[in-house]
Amino acid sequence: MQCTHWLVVNCLCCQIDDVQMDNILELIESGKSQGAKLMCGGKRIGHTGYFVQPTVFADVKCNMRIAREEVRLICY
């Protein structure tokens, strides 16, 4: 399995609902807790809508959840 040391978790876009936004934020937290280095982003934007900052990780290992799970996004 080919692994990257950099991983972009999401682009700037609105998630479809609070469930999807919570899933993205949970995935970001798992990356931090498993030792990936959060380079930028990773937080909710504002208090209305379901926006998450563009998120980039470094030092991602193949066995980390953020490297294994597919994140499906629709960005406009």
Contact map, one row per residue, 1 for C-alpha under 8 A:
1110000000000000000000000000000000000000000000000000000000000100000000000000
1111000000000000000000000000000000000000000000000000000000000100000000000000
1111100000000000000000000000000000000000000000000000000000011100001000000000
0111111000000000000000000000000000000000000000000000000000011100000000000000
0011111000000000000000000000000000000000000000000000000001111000000000000000
0001111100000000000000000000000000000000000000000000000111110000000000000000
0001111110000000000000000000000000000000000000000000000111010000001000000000
0000011111100000000000000000000000000000000000000000011110000000000000000000
0000001111100000000000000001000000000000000000000000011110000000010000100000
0000000111111000000000000000000000000000000000000001111100000000000000101000
0000000111111000000000000000000000000000000000000000111000000000000000001010
0000000001111100000000000000000000000000000000000011110000000000000000000010
0000000001111110000000000000000000000000000000000011000000000000000000000111
0000000000011111000000000000000000000000000000001111000000000000000000000010
0000000000001111110110000000000000000000000000000111000000000000000000001000
0000000000000111110110000000000000000000000000000100000000000000000000000000
0000000000000011111110000000000000000000000000000100000000000000000000000000
0000000000000011111111000000000000000000000000000100000000000000000000000000
0000000000000000111111100000000000000000000000000000000000000000000000000000
0000000000000011111111110000000000000000000000000000000000000000000000000000
0000000000000011111111111000000000000000000000000111000000000000000000000000
0000000000000000011111111100000000000000000000000000000000000000000000000000
0000000000000000001111111110000000000000000000000000000000000000000000000000
0000000000000000000111111111000000000000000000000000000000000000000000100000
0000000000000000000011111111100000000000011100000001000000000000000000000000
0000000000000000000001111111110000000000000000000000000000000000000000000000
0000000000000000000000111111111000000000000000000000000000000000110000000000
0000000010000000000000011111111100000000010000000000000000000000010000000000
0000000000000000000000001111111110000000000000000000000000000000000000000000
0000000000000000000000000111111111000000000000000000000000000000110000000000
0000000000000000000000000011111111111100000000000000000010000001110000000000
0000000000000000000000000001111111111100000000000000000000000000000000000000
0000000000000000000000000000111111110000000000000000000000000000000000000000
0000000000000000000000000000011111110000000000000000000000000001000000000000
0000000000000000000000000000001111111000000000000000000000110000000000000000
0000000000000000000000000000001111111100000000000000000011111000000000000000
0000000000000000000000000000001100111110000000000000000011110000000000000000
0000000000000000000000000000001100011111110000000000001111000000000000000000
0000000000000000000000000000000000001111100000000000001111000000000000000000
0000000000000000000000000000000000000111110000000000011110000000000000000000
0000000000000000000000000000000000000111111000000001111100000000000000000000
0000000000000000000000001001000000000101111100000001111100000000000000000000
0000000000000000000000001000000000000000111110000001100000000000000000000000
0000000000000000000000001000000000000000011111100111100000000000000000000000
0000000000000000000000000000000000000000001111100111100000000000000000000000
0000000000000000000000000000000000000000000111111010000000000000000000000000
0000000000000000000000000000000000000000000111111000000000000000000000000000
0000000000000000000000000000000000000000000001111100000000000000000000000000
0000000000000100000000000000000000000000000001111110000000000000000000000000
0000000000000111110010000000000000000000000110011111000000000000000000000000
0000000000011110000010000000000000000000000111001111100000000000000000000000
0000000001011110000010001000000000000000111110000111110000000000000000000000
0000000001110000000000000000000000000000111110000011111000000000000000000000
0000000111110000000000000000000000000001110000000001111100000000000000000000
0000000111100000000000000000000000000111110000000000111110000000000000000000
0000011111000000000000000000000000000111110000000000011111000000000000000000
0000011110000000000000000000001000011111000000000000001111110000000000000000
0000111000000000000000000000000000011110000000000000000111110000000000000000
0000110000000000000000000000000000111000000000000000000011111000000000000000
0011111000000000000000000000000000111000000000000000000011111101011000000000
0011100000000000000000000000000000010000000000000000000000111111001000000000
1111000000000000000000000000000000000000000000000000000000011111001100000000
0000000000000000000000000000000000000000000000000000000000001111101100000000
0000000000000000000000000000001001000000000000000000000000011111111100000000
0000000000000000000000000010011000000000000000000000000000000011111110000000
0000000010000000000000000011011000000000000000000000000000010001111111000000
0010001000000000000000000000000000000000000000000000000000011111111111000000
0000000000000000000000000000000000000000000000000000000000000111111111000000
0000000000000000000000000000000000000000000000000000000000000000111111100000
0000000000000000000000000000000000000000000000000000000000000000011111110000
0000000011000000000000010000000000000000000000000000000000000000000011111000
0000000000000000000000000000000000000000000000000000000000000000000001111100
0000000001100010000000000000000000000000000000000000000000000000000000111110
0000000000001000000000000000000000000000000000000000000000000000000000011111
0000000000111100000000000000000000000000000000000000000000000000000000001111
0000000000001000000000000000000000000000000000000000000000000000000000000111
